[in-house]
Structures are given as C-alpha cells and as structure tokens.
Amino acid sequence: MKIGMMGGWNTDSGASFHTELVGRAWVEQGHNLKVFSFFDYAFHGTQITGRDENYVSRCFTVDGFQPANFDPIPFLTTDYEVFVAQDLGMLPKDSLGKIFHRIKNKAITINVIHDGKLSQNPSFYQFDWDVIVCFDNRYRDFLIKAYEPSRVHIIPYPCCPWQPGNKQAARSKLGLPQDKKIIYGFGPASEYIAELIDPIIELSKEYPIMLLITAKKDNVVEKFKALQSEGIIDIELREESLPISTLYDYLYAADVLVFNKPAAGHVVVSSTAFQCMGSGCPIVARSSDYVEYYHNELIGYSNFDEFKSALRSIFNEDADFQSTIRAAEEYVNKNSAQEIGKKFIKLFEAITEHR
C-alpha cells in the first residue's frame, strides 16, 4: 500500500516512537511510506535521536510554535492511498484543516489518538476521519462520547522486538562494573528515581549497587549531580540522549529498569515500557495509570517496601522474576511492531473495501 503518515519522527517523544515502529514495520513489509514530520527546529519532544530516512519530509512546526510554518506541497504532491495522523494534539490542526479536503479526495484517513482525554480545542474536531484508532478500551470509552462508536477501532501500542542481550559484554562495552547490581533510569522521567534514594540506600547494605542514569535535561542532570556530591550511594550519571540501539546496550547492562513516574490523572500509556520490554531487562514500575494496562509483564510497587521486595526478586532471580520475564517475552511477541503493523494494514484494507 502507499501510505502517508504525519507525526513525530526520530525524536524522543512517545508519539514519535509509535510512528517510527509502525512506519518502519510497513517499509520492511514492502509498503510504500512517506512520512510528514516536524521541522527539526520546532518538533514535539526534547531531542532529535536519529538521521532521517529518504522517505521523510520535514515540513511543519509543532502546534503553538511561533512563527508557525506549514508547507502544504509535500502533502498535495505525494502519491498515497492511506493518510495517517499521529498525535493530532501536537500537529498544526488549522493548517492541516485547510488542505484536508484535498487529502480526503485521494486517501482514506486515520487518526491515531495519543491524547488521554477528549480535547477541549475545537480545532481537534474539524476533521471527518474515516477511522479513529486508539490503544485499548480505556481510550475507546471516552472517544465514543464524541465519535460514532463504529469509527473507533482498537490497535494496541507496538513493542520493540524481543532481543535480549549479554550483560557482561554490554558492561564491558559501556565501561560499567561487572560486580554491581545496576539500577537504571533514562530520559526526563528518570528524575523521579531521586525519590527512591532512601530505599536504594537501604538495599545497598544487602547488595553492591550502582544507580545508573542517562539523561540530558538540565533539571535531571542537576538533581543527580547534587546526589552524587553527597556521596551517599554510587551514582553514575551520563549526560546523553540515546538512540534506541545505544539505549538497548544500557538495558542489557542493567539488572533492572525503574519507572517511578507518578500518575497522570487521565488515560495514558508508558511508551518507555513498550520501548524497553523487548530488551529482556525487567521493569519495576510505580503503580499508576501509566502501567495499569499491564498484568505480569512488569513488577509494580505502591510503597518503598514493595519497591525493595521487587528489586530483591530481580537481584535474586527468583520464581517471580522468571515469571515476569516469560510474560514480558510473550507480550512483546504478541504486540511486536511487525504484528501491529499488520493489524493496521488489515484495517486499511477493510476501510478501502467498504468505502
């Protein structure tokens, strides 16, 4: 199929991650993809994380950026039979709205919802989408209050493929110690791990522990530099924003990935979990709406004692740890980018047949 997709690309946002996984799966499956994405000076996210492929056109600024810039030519001159919008809330809706009728003339149109509640921006509702796609029933429950239920379809969020690595080799490559239990956090959300310093210090009396953080955001770097200066625990801070290949090296090197982000207060998914689960590194996550979608694929905690128990389970590689790894592998294989990409294609074909 010939597919045009509008959204983030090669940035560190969750929406970009979804777009990239599904888009690259389509390319691998032999489909013709054209990506319309943000200019590299005004994008959604905090970092550009990779080099654009030849099918990527950067032609608009993120919603709210001033001065706004939207080039309609790539949308109008590219040949595609399917048009997919990813995370409409971040896209320049009114500019897109001015040419949307031209897009509808040549393509079926799909809106992949990333927002966790109904938008209060009237511009969000100006489009006559053929289909609305969301990730699970929590999203569908609020979407059918504003859209015809028959238009709302569920396709789960995709995962990176299951490809665990070698811990010793990864640590040697990254210059990390072989004899410590490494607790890892990365990106802007790693700042919340600072709230867990006390239970980590308590655990360091039982295990030799290193807290490893890779982040580039100023407030995160400053927070962990301050903790480093106190000398209360071994902290390795690396000021990096990582492409997925390097991120997986760090996940291979780590004993556990910690996700301590507090609740959002609305429907949400953790793109971090989808991104990282395929590494085989176990994930310990604070119980919140970010991870309520999962069952046994990660280990949740609600307080410091449960957090310490989760880490002990992982460090000792006990039965609960083994069960978590098996569940994670099963989930990743079921919801790999390749499988999710096929689900989208099947939906596109069904829409085309009934149009």
N, C-alpha and C positions, 0 to 999 in steps of 0.2 A: 504494500500500500504506500501511497505518497502522503506523508504526514507533516504538517506544520505544527510546531509546538512553541508557545510563548511562555517564558518564565525565566527563573534564575538558571545560571549555568556556570560551573566552575567557581562557585563561591561557597562559603561555609554556612549557608542557611539550610534549614531542614527542607524547605521547598525546592531549593536547587538540588539537594541530594536526591529527592524523589524524581525530579525531572531528568537528572543525569542517569540514574539507574534504569529507569524505564526507557528513556531515549536510546541509550547505548544498547540495551537489550534488543530494541527494534532494529537497530542497524545490524547487529550480529545475526538477527533472524532474516536479514535480506530486504528489509523495508527501506524506503527512501525517506530520509528525515531531513527537515530543515528546522533549525532552532532560531527563534527570535528572542533575543535576550537584552538585558540592561547594558547601557554604555558602561565601560569599565571605570568611569569617574562618578557614577551615580547608580549604584546597584543595591539590591537587598542583601544584607549580610555585613560582615566586617572585613573579610579578606577575599581576594582572588586566589584560588587554590590550584589552578592548573592552566594549561595552554589550550586555547580553543581549537576544536576540530574545524576542518574546512567547510562543514555544513552549518556553522554558527554565524549568525549575523547580529551584531550589537547595534541596536537601532532605536532605543528609547531610554528615558530616565525613570528611576523608581518613582512611584506615586508620591507627590508632595515636594519633589525636588524643584528648586528654583535656580535658574530658569529651566522650565520644562522643555524637553526636546523629544519629539516623536517623528521618526521618519516612516511614512506610510509605504514608500516604494517597495521595500522587500516583501511586505505583506501582500501587495497587489500584483507583483510581477512573478512571484514564486508559484510553481505548479504544485498544488496539494489537493487531496480529496477529503482529508480529515484535518480539522483545526482544533488543537487542544490548548486551553488556557490553564496555567498552573498558578494557584495562589492569587486570585483576582484582586484581593485587597491590596497587594503590593504593586499591581500594574496600573498604568495610566489609563483609567477606565474611560474618561470622557473622550480622550483622543482616539482610543480604540473604538469607542461607540460611533464615531463619525465615519468609520470605514467598515463597520461590522456587516452592513447590508451587502457589501461587495464580497466579503469573506463568505457569507451565507449563500451567495449565488453559486459558489464553486465547491463548497465543502460542507460536510456535516460538522457540527460544532459541539465541543465537550468542555465543560467547566469542572476542573478538579478542585474541590473545596479543601482548603487548608485551615480556614477560619474555624474557631471552636464555638461560634455562636452566630446568630443572624447579624449581619452588618446593619448599622444604623445609617449608612451612607446611601442615599437614594440612587447614586450613580451605579451602585452594585447591581441594581435590578433592571437596568435598561436593555439587557441582552436577552434575546429569545434563543436560549441554548436548546439544542436537541436533547442533550442529556446532562445531568449533574452527576458527578462521581464523588463518592465520599469513602472513608476508610472503614467504618464499622457502624453498627446500629445506633451508637450514641450520637453520631453526626446525623444519621438519617432521621432520628427522632425530632431534631429541631428544624431540619431542612424541609420536611414535608408540611411544616406550618406555613411556609412561604412559597413552596413549589408543588406542582402536581406530583403526587407520590409515584406515578408511573414513570416520571422522568428521572427519579433519584435511584441510582444504582450503587451498590457497594462493591469496591475492589480493594482488598487490603493493601496496606503500605508495604512496599517491597524491601527485601533484605539483601545485603551483600552476600555472595555465595559462601557456603561453608568451606573454609580453607584454613584450618588451624596450622600453626607454625611451631618451630623449635625454640623453646625458651632459652636454652644455653646459647644457641647461635645468635639469637636476637640480642641477648645481653652483651655478647662479645662485640657484635656489630655496633651497638649503641654506646659501648663503654660503661655498662652498668654492672654492679657487683653480682656475682653468682650465688653468694651465700646469704642473701637477704630476701625477705618477703616484701615484694614491691606492690604497694597500693598506688593505683594510677588514676589520674584525672586530667582532662584536657579541655581546652577551649574556655569560653566565657563562663559556662556552668560550673567549672572547677572551683570557682570562688566559694561555693557553698561547702566544699570539703573542709574549709577552715573551721566550720562549726563542729567538726568531728575530731578536732585535735586532741581533746581530753581522752576520749575512749581509745584513740590510736596510741596515745602515750601509755595508757594502761596496758594495752596489748603488747607494747614493745617490751614489757617486763617478761612476757612469755615467749616472744618471737623476736628475732632480729629484723627490724622493719625499716624500710625506706619509703617515704612518701614522694612519689614522682609526679610532677606537674609540668605539662607543656601548654603554654598559653602566651598570648601576645598582647592581650587587652591590658591597658595600663593599671586599672584598679585591681585586677587579679594578680599581676606581677608584683605590685606594691604590697599587697596583702601577704603574699608568701615570702617576699623578701624580709618583711618585718618579722614573720615567724622564724625564718632562718636565723635572723640576727639574735633571737632569743636563745638559740642553741638547745632547745628542749627536745628536739627529735631530728632525725636525719631527713632532711628535705633536699631533693634535687629539683631545681627549677630551671627549665629550659624555655627561653623566650622564642617560641616557634609557633607558627600556624601551619598545620601539617596537611599535605596531600594524603589521600586515602592509603597509598602504598606505604608511606612512612608511618602513618598512624597505626597501621597493622603491625609494623615492626615493634612499636611500643606496646601494643596489646599482646603480642607474642611474648615480649619480655616481662610483662606484668603478671602477678599472681591473681589480681582482681582489679576490675574497673568499678569505681564508686560513682554513683549518680545520686547526689543529695539535693537536687533541685526541689524547692517547695512547691506546693500545689498552685495551679494556675487559676482555679476557681471557675473554669469552664472546660468544655471538652477539648482534649489535647492529646497528642501522641508524643513519645520521645523518639525523635529521629536518631538520637545517639544510640539507643538500643538497637534499632533496625540497622544502623550503620556498623555497629561493632560486634553484634552477636555472632556473626559468621567467623570471627577470629578464633573462637573457642575459648576466649578469656571470659571467665564467669563475671557476671554483672551483679553487684549489690546495689539496690535502689531503695531510696526513701519511699515509703508508701504514700502515693499521691495519685491525682488524676492523670499524671504523665504515664504511669505504668499499670493502671487498673485494668488495662486491656489484656495483660499477660496473666498466665497461670503459674506454671512451674518452670518457665524458661529463664527466669532470673530469681534472685533471692531478695525478698523485701524486708524492710525493718521499719518499726514505728518509734523506737527509742534507742538509747545508747546500748542497753543490754542486748537487745535483739541485733543491733549492728555488730557488736563484738562476737556474738554467737555465730552470725553469718560468716564473719571473717575466719573464725576458728574452724568452721566446717570446711571452708575452702583451703585454708592452710594445711589442714589435716587430710584433705581429700577423702572425706568420709562418704557414707552412703548418700546423704542429702546432696552433697557436691556432685557425685556421679550422676544422680538422677537429674539434677539441673542441667548438666552438660548434655545428657541424652535428649532432654526435652528441647533444649536450645537448638540442637542439630536438626531435630525433627521439624521444628517450627521454621527454621531457615530454609530447609529444603522444600517445604511446602509453599513458602512465600518468597522464593528467590526472585530476583529481578526478571529472570527468564520466564518463570511461571506467571508472574504478574503481568509482564509484557504481553504474553499470550492471551490473558484474560481481557486486556484492553482491545487487542486485535479482534477477538471474538465479538466483543461488544460493538466495535466499529462496523464489523460485517453485518451484524444483526440490524443496526440502525440503517445502514445503506440499503439493505433488502426491503425494509418497510417504509422507506422514505417516499 
